[in-house]
Amino acid sequence: MVNTVRFLVHLHRRRFNQACEVYGLGPCAPLDAVIDIRAVAYAIGSFAGYSAMRALREVCQAARSAAADILDPLCPGHLYLCGGFEGALALSSVERLDPHAGVWEVLPPMTEARQYTCAGVMSGKIYVCGGWAGPQPVRSVECFDPDLARWSPMPPMLVARRFFCLWLQSVTRRISTSCSKYHLAPWFWQQS
């Protein structure tokens, strides 16, 4: 009587050895010679996420270059930290995290210290709006250009705000805060 499992194991080994002979793969063939490592890396990155991709890059030599190609689309930018509160003072400091290197970098400070602010990214620039800079909320808006590493003042909001929500409307290219809209192209605020 033939054992089905043993038969299938033997058949698999035989076919695998034939495939190795046809494609010139020896017993020490590297992983990337046997499988499409970029496809595997992409699948891991897409389904398991950024941290799994970093781990794969560290443990698998063949996956290093594939991981480098895939990490950028998974995490294309940096994380920016603007202002805040330390003890009794609002901060103007700005820091940027490079997620690939896992390193924080100090950037030029904002022109005004602020806490309880809102920020958004539009057209590759960071807009920091309002907040609290001492005894009262502020109306000021600043724009950071990462390419130039420079802050620029923008027209102030119509109403000073802190603890507010901000959203971006990319179709109309406006930053909306509570009941005001900032039009990016003509550079003005409008009451909604």
FENBELFEN-V349845 format. One record per residue. N is the residue number from 0. RES is the residue in three letters. OMEGA is omega as a letter, one per 20 degrees, with the letter a starting at -180 (* if undefined). BURIAL is + if it has 9 or more other C-alpha atoms within 8 Angstrom, else -. Layout:
N;RES;OMEGA;BURIAL + N;RES;OMEGA;BURIAL
//
This chain:
0;MET;a;- + 1;VAL;r;- + 2;ASN;a;- + 3;THR;a;- + 4;VAL;r;- + 5;ARG;r;- + 6;PHE;a;+ + 7;LEU;r;- + 8;VAL;r;- + 9;HIS;r;- + 10;LEU;r;- + 11;HIS;r;- + 12;ARG;a;- + 13;ARG;r;- + 14;ARG;r;- + 15;PHE;r;- + 16;ASN;r;- + 17;GLN;r;- + 18;ALA;r;- + 19;CYS;r;+ + 20;GLU;a;+ + 21;VAL;a;- + 22;TYR;r;- + 23;GLY;r;- + 24;LEU;r;+ + 25;GLY;a;- + 26;PRO;a;- + 27;CYS;a;- + 28;ALA;r;- + 29;PRO;a;- + 30;LEU;a;- + 31;ASP;r;+ + 32;ALA;a;- + 33;VAL;a;- + 34;ILE;r;- + 35;ASP;a;- + 36;ILE;r;+ + 37;ARG;r;+ + 38;ALA;r;- + 39;VAL;a;- + 40;ALA;r;+ + 41;TYR;r;+ + 42;ALA;r;+ + 43;ILE;a;+ + 44;GLY;a;+ + 45;SER;a;- + 46;PHE;a;- + 47;ALA;r;+ + 48;GLY;a;+ + 49;TYR;a;+ + 50;SER;r;- + 51;ALA;r;+ + 52;MET;r;+ + 53;ARG;r;+ + 54;ALA;r;- + 55;LEU;r;+ + 56;ARG;a;+ + 57;GLU;a;- + 58;VAL;a;- + 59;CYS;a;- + 60;GLN;a;- + 61;ALA;a;+ + 62;ALA;a;+ + 63;ARG;a;+ + 64;SER;r;- + 65;ALA;r;+ + 66;ALA;r;+ + 67;ALA;r;+ + 68;ASP;a;- + 69;ILE;a;+ + 70;LEU;a;+ + 71;ASP;r;+ + 72;PRO;r;- + 73;LEU;a;+ + 74;CYS;a;+ + 75;PRO;a;- + 76;GLY;a;- + 77;HIS;r;+ + 78;LEU;a;- + 79;TYR;r;- + 80;LEU;a;- + 81;CYS;r;+ + 82;GLY;a;+ + 83;GLY;a;+ + 84;PHE;r;+ + 85;GLU;a;- + 86;GLY;a;- + 87;ALA;a;- + 88;LEU;r;- + 89;ALA;a;+ + 90;LEU;r;+ + 91;SER;a;+ + 92;SER;r;+ + 93;VAL;r;+ + 94;GLU;a;+ + 95;ARG;r;+ + 96;LEU;r;+ + 97;ASP;a;+ + 98;PRO;r;+ + 99;HIS;a;- + 100;ALA;a;- + 101;GLY;a;- + 102;VAL;r;- + 103;TRP;a;- + 104;GLU;r;- + 105;VAL;r;- + 106;LEU;r;+ + 107;PRO;a;+ + 108;PRO;r;- + 109;MET;r;+ + 110;THR;r;- + 111;GLU;r;- + 112;ALA;a;+ + 113;ARG;r;+ + 114;GLN;a;+ + 115;TYR;a;+ + 116;THR;r;+ + 117;CYS;r;+ + 118;ALA;r;+ + 119;GLY;r;+ + 120;VAL;r;+ + 121;MET;a;+ + 122;SER;r;- + 123;GLY;a;- + 124;LYS;a;+ + 125;ILE;r;+ + 126;TYR;r;+ + 127;VAL;a;+ + 128;CYS;r;+ + 129;GLY;a;+ + 130;GLY;a;+ + 131;TRP;a;+ + 132;ALA;r;+ + 133;GLY;a;- + 134;PRO;a;- + 135;GLN;r;- + 136;PRO;a;+ + 137;VAL;r;+ + 138;ARG;a;+ + 139;SER;r;+ + 140;VAL;r;+ + 141;GLU;a;+ + 142;CYS;r;+ + 143;PHE;r;+ + 144;ASP;a;+ + 145;PRO;r;+ + 146;ASP;a;- + 147;LEU;a;- + 148;ALA;a;+ + 149;ARG;r;- + 150;TRP;r;+ + 151;SER;r;- + 152;PRO;r;- + 153;MET;r;+ + 154;PRO;a;+ + 155;PRO;r;- + 156;MET;r;+ + 157;LEU;a;+ + 158;VAL;r;- + 159;ALA;a;+ + 160;ARG;r;+ + 161;ARG;a;+ + 162;PHE;a;- + 163;PHE;r;+ + 164;CYS;r;- + 165;LEU;r;+ + 166;TRP;a;- + 167;LEU;r;+ + 168;GLN;a;+ + 169;SER;a;- + 170;VAL;a;- + 171;THR;r;- + 172;ARG;r;+ + 173;ARG;r;+ + 174;ILE;a;+ + 175;SER;r;+ + 176;THR;a;+ + 177;SER;a;- + 178;CYS;r;- + 179;SER;r;+ + 180;LYS;r;+ + 181;TYR;r;+ + 182;HIS;a;+ + 183;LEU;a;+ + 184;ALA;a;- + 185;PRO;r;- + 186;TRP;r;+ + 187;PHE;r;- + 188;TRP;r;+ + 189;GLN;r;+ + 190;GLN;a;- + 191;SER;*;-
//
